[in-house]
């Protein structure tokens, strides 16, 4: 069975972007050779990326022209991608298709052969999949900054989601990589 991993950078106070869409300059506080190496390793682990519409649009506008990180860019441009959206009709970025019911699609995909499926950014999509019980692991890079406001990574919920720590690793930049798995109810 394939594994679904949510991956994001998040501030100490819980935001994955500032008050405006793509206000992610704080990512640079954690970026360095260790995080770049980790990003490259994700390319070996996964074979499918899932984005919400807004994240898809931002990624699709950035990666096809990126020249700063060619290995990561090659991965991002070639891998299969899903844009989870009820409003997009088509997706022009290489190897992307649009899916309107992401929970049903992920449930099906997890039973097919393949590598890890990643959700990058896309807090709303991650929330839908977490509440549907489809997330196998949450990986966060905790960025050493208090943003003071913005778009929270974790959305309000009616019940707790206990997590088991799998790994923690400090970066030279002060960032902290955290790996958790949701604890399944017995």
DADA-V615560 format. One record per residue. N is the residue number from 0. SS is DSSP state (A for helix, B for strand, O for the rest). Layout:
n:N ss:SS
n:N ss:SS
This chain:
n:0 ss:O
n:1 ss:O
n:2 ss:O
n:3 ss:B
n:4 ss:B
n:5 ss:B
n:6 ss:B
n:7 ss:B
n:8 ss:B
n:9 ss:B
n:10 ss:B
n:11 ss:O
n:12 ss:O
n:13 ss:O
n:14 ss:B
n:15 ss:B
n:16 ss:B
n:17 ss:O
n:18 ss:O
n:19 ss:O
n:20 ss:O
n:21 ss:O
n:22 ss:O
n:23 ss:O
n:24 ss:A
n:25 ss:A
n:26 ss:A
n:27 ss:A
n:28 ss:A
n:29 ss:O
n:30 ss:O
n:31 ss:O
n:32 ss:A
n:33 ss:A
n:34 ss:A
n:35 ss:A
n:36 ss:A
n:37 ss:A
n:38 ss:A
n:39 ss:A
n:40 ss:A
n:41 ss:A
n:42 ss:A
n:43 ss:A
n:44 ss:A
n:45 ss:B
n:46 ss:B
n:47 ss:B
n:48 ss:B
n:49 ss:B
n:50 ss:B
n:51 ss:B
n:52 ss:A
n:53 ss:A
n:54 ss:A
n:55 ss:A
n:56 ss:A
n:57 ss:A
n:58 ss:A
n:59 ss:A
n:60 ss:A
n:61 ss:A
n:62 ss:A
n:63 ss:A
n:64 ss:A
n:65 ss:O
n:66 ss:O
n:67 ss:O
n:68 ss:O
n:69 ss:A
n:70 ss:A
n:71 ss:A
n:72 ss:A
n:73 ss:A
n:74 ss:A
n:75 ss:A
n:76 ss:A
n:77 ss:A
n:78 ss:O
n:79 ss:B
n:80 ss:B
n:81 ss:B
n:82 ss:B
n:83 ss:B
n:84 ss:O
n:85 ss:O
n:86 ss:O
n:87 ss:O
n:88 ss:O
n:89 ss:O
n:90 ss:O
n:91 ss:O
n:92 ss:O
n:93 ss:O
n:94 ss:O
n:95 ss:B
n:96 ss:B
n:97 ss:B
n:98 ss:B
n:99 ss:O
n:100 ss:O
n:101 ss:A
n:102 ss:A
n:103 ss:A
n:104 ss:A
n:105 ss:A
n:106 ss:A
n:107 ss:A
n:108 ss:A
n:109 ss:A
n:110 ss:O
n:111 ss:O
n:112 ss:O
n:113 ss:O
n:114 ss:O
n:115 ss:B
n:116 ss:B
n:117 ss:B
n:118 ss:B
n:119 ss:B
n:120 ss:O
n:121 ss:O
n:122 ss:A
n:123 ss:A
n:124 ss:A
n:125 ss:A
n:126 ss:A
n:127 ss:A
n:128 ss:A
n:129 ss:A
n:130 ss:A
n:131 ss:O
n:132 ss:O
n:133 ss:O
n:134 ss:O
n:135 ss:O
n:136 ss:B
n:137 ss:B
n:138 ss:B
n:139 ss:B
n:140 ss:B
n:141 ss:B
n:142 ss:B
n:143 ss:O
n:144 ss:O
n:145 ss:O
n:146 ss:O
n:147 ss:O
n:148 ss:O
n:149 ss:O
n:150 ss:B
n:151 ss:B
n:152 ss:O
n:153 ss:O
n:154 ss:O
n:155 ss:O
n:156 ss:O
n:157 ss:O
n:158 ss:O
n:159 ss:O
n:160 ss:O
n:161 ss:O
n:162 ss:B
n:163 ss:B
n:164 ss:B
n:165 ss:B
n:166 ss:B
n:167 ss:B
n:168 ss:B
n:169 ss:B
n:170 ss:O
n:171 ss:O
n:172 ss:O
n:173 ss:O
n:174 ss:O
n:175 ss:B
n:176 ss:B
n:177 ss:B
n:178 ss:B
n:179 ss:B
n:180 ss:B
n:181 ss:B
n:182 ss:O
n:183 ss:O
n:184 ss:O
n:185 ss:O
